[in-house]
Amino acid sequence: AATLSHILSTSIALFSERGYAATTMRQLADRSEMPISAFYYYYRSKYDVLLAIMEGSIGEGERSIQAALDDELPADEQLAAIVSAHVASHLENPLAARVAETELRSLKEPDLQKMLRRRRAYEQPFRSALERGIAEGLFPADLDVTIAKNLIITMSTGVIDWWRPRGNYSPERLSDLIASYAVGMAAAER
């Protein structure tokens, strides 16, 4: 498990720096400080490494969203909880999240379709909270749920591009702040 974790963390860093297409198996093995033959024991191709990174990243996001779901909460609080969980999961490993976001383009068609289905399922709680907020009178009746969902997810995911661990905001504080902005945006009168 420690070796797999090491391989994935060094591969994430390399894919993040160079991109999937510009990275070779030899570079992945070198960055992991292991002979290429040993690297092949764990992963047969760099594509298998990419799939493992994607699976890990989306799996972490799915687990965090599921943990945040609570039908007892009013819709605005549920939306805040989901957004906060989404941001926090991205800030836990921003490089892995970046690889998972940018390298969808590198997936083969069956794997791409599988990941896109998982992403649609992942996004459903955002949509449900927005729709429930409209029904509960917390959000405007004419709120465009698709646009609101896309804006909120894009805003929340964007933290991987600009947040720095040594900055003014801890992951928890930033997650809560973005959640509050998301709810405010959905509730805003047009």
C-alpha positions in Angstrom: 0.0 0.0 0.0 2.8 2.4 0.8 4.5 1.7 -2.5 1.3 2.3 -4.4 0.6 5.5 -2.6 4.2 6.6 -3.3 3.8 5.8 -7.0 0.5 7.6 -7.3 1.7 10.7 -5.4 4.9 11.1 -7.5 2.9 10.3 -10.7 0.3 12.9 -9.8 3.1 15.5 -9.4 4.6 14.6 -12.7 1.3 14.6 -14.7 0.5 17.9 -13.1 3.8 19.4 -14.1 4.2 17.9 -17.6 0.8 16.6 -18.6 -0.2 13.1 -19.3 0.8 13.1 -23.0 4.3 14.5 -22.3 5.1 12.0 -19.6 6.7 8.6 -20.2 6.7 5.4 -18.1 10.5 5.9 -17.6 9.9 9.3 -16.1 7.2 8.0 -13.9 9.5 5.2 -12.6 12.4 7.6 -12.2 10.3 10.1 -10.2 9.1 7.2 -8.0 12.8 6.2 -7.6 12.3 2.7 -8.7 13.5 0.6 -11.6 11.1 0.6 -14.5 10.7 -3.2 -14.2 9.5 -2.7 -10.6 7.2 0.1 -11.7 5.7 -2.3 -14.4 4.9 -4.7 -11.6 2.4 -2.2 -10.2 1.2 -0.6 -13.4 1.4 -2.0 -16.9 1.1 1.4 -18.6 1.0 5.1 -17.8 -2.7 4.9 -18.8 -3.3 2.5 -15.9 -1.6 5.1 -13.6 -3.9 7.8 -15.0 -7.0 5.7 -14.4 -5.9 5.0 -10.8 -5.4 8.7 -10.2 -8.8 9.5 -11.8 -10.6 6.7 -9.8 -9.0 8.0 -6.6 -9.9 11.6 -7.1 -13.5 11.1 -8.1 -13.9 8.4 -5.4 -12.7 10.9 -2.8 -15.2 13.5 -4.1 -18.0 11.0 -4.1 -17.3 9.9 -0.5 -17.2 13.5 0.7 -20.5 14.5 -1.0 -22.2 11.4 0.3 -21.0 12.2 3.8 -22.4 15.7 3.5 -25.9 14.6 2.4 -28.6 15.2 5.0 -32.2 15.3 3.8 -33.2 16.8 7.2 -31.4 20.1 6.3 -33.2 22.9 4.6 -32.1 23.1 0.9 -29.8 26.1 1.4 -27.9 24.4 4.3 -27.7 21.2 2.2 -26.3 23.1 -0.7 -23.7 24.8 1.6 -22.8 21.4 3.1 -22.3 19.8 -0.4 -20.3 22.8 -1.7 -18.1 22.8 1.4 -17.5 19.1 1.0 -16.7 19.5 -2.7 -14.2 22.3 -2.1 -12.6 20.4 0.9 -12.1 17.2 -1.2 -10.4 19.2 -3.9 -8.1 21.0 -1.4 -7.1 17.7 0.2 -5.1 16.8 -2.9 -5.3 19.7 -5.4 -2.7 18.2 -7.8 -4.8 15.0 -8.1 -7.9 17.0 -8.6 -6.2 19.1 -11.3 -5.0 15.9 -13.1 -8.5 14.4 -12.9 -10.0 17.7 -14.3 -7.5 18.3 -17.1 -6.8 14.8 -18.3 -10.3 13.7 -19.1 -9.2 14.5 -22.6 -6.6 11.6 -22.4 -9.2 8.9 -21.6 -10.2 6.3 -24.1 -13.9 6.4 -25.0 -15.3 3.7 -22.7 -13.3 5.1 -19.7 -14.3 8.6 -20.6 -18.0 7.7 -20.8 -17.7 5.9 -17.4 -16.1 8.9 -15.8 -18.6 11.3 -17.3 -21.5 9.1 -15.9 -19.8 9.2 -12.5 -19.4 13.0 -12.7 -23.1 13.5 -13.6 -24.1 11.3 -10.6 -21.7 13.4 -8.5 -23.3 16.6 -9.6 -26.9 15.4 -9.0 -26.9 16.4 -5.3 -26.1 20.0 -6.3 -29.0 20.0 -8.7 -31.3 18.4 -6.1 -30.5 21.0 -3.5 -31.1 23.8 -5.9 -34.4 22.3 -7.1 -35.5 21.7 -3.5 -34.5 25.3 -2.6 -36.8 26.6 -5.3 -39.6 24.4 -4.0 -39.0 25.6 -0.4 -39.0 29.2 -1.6 -35.4 29.7 -0.6 -34.2 30.3 -4.2 -36.0 32.3 -6.9 -38.6 30.4 -8.8 -37.0 31.3 -12.1 -33.5 30.1 -11.1 -31.9 28.3 -14.0 -30.8 25.2 -12.1 -28.4 23.9 -14.8 -26.5 27.2 -15.0 -26.5 27.7 -11.2 -25.2 24.1 -10.7 -22.5 24.6 -13.3 -21.4 28.0 -11.9 -21.2 26.6 -8.4 -19.2 23.6 -9.3 -16.9 25.6 -11.6 -16.3 28.1 -8.8 -15.8 25.4 -6.2 -13.4 23.4 -8.4 -11.4 26.5 -9.4 -9.8 26.6 -6.0 -7.2 24.1 -7.2 -5.8 26.7 -9.5 -5.2 29.5 -7.0 -5.4 28.3 -3.4 -2.0 28.0 -1.6 -1.5 26.2 1.7 0.5 29.1 3.1 -2.2 31.7 2.1 -4.7 33.5 4.3 -7.3 30.7 4.3 -7.2 27.3 5.7 -9.1 24.6 3.6 -11.9 24.6 6.2 -12.3 28.3 6.2 -12.2 28.6 2.4 -14.6 25.7 2.0 -17.1 27.4 4.2 -16.6 30.8 2.5 -17.2 29.4 -0.9 -20.2 27.5 0.3 -21.7 30.7 1.6 -21.0 32.5 -1.7 -22.7 29.6 -3.6 -25.8 29.8 -1.4 -25.9 33.6 -1.8 -25.5 33.3 -5.5 -28.4 30.9 -5.8 -30.6 33.0 -3.5 -29.8 36.3 -5.2 -32.8 38.1 -6.8 -32.4 38.8 -10.5 
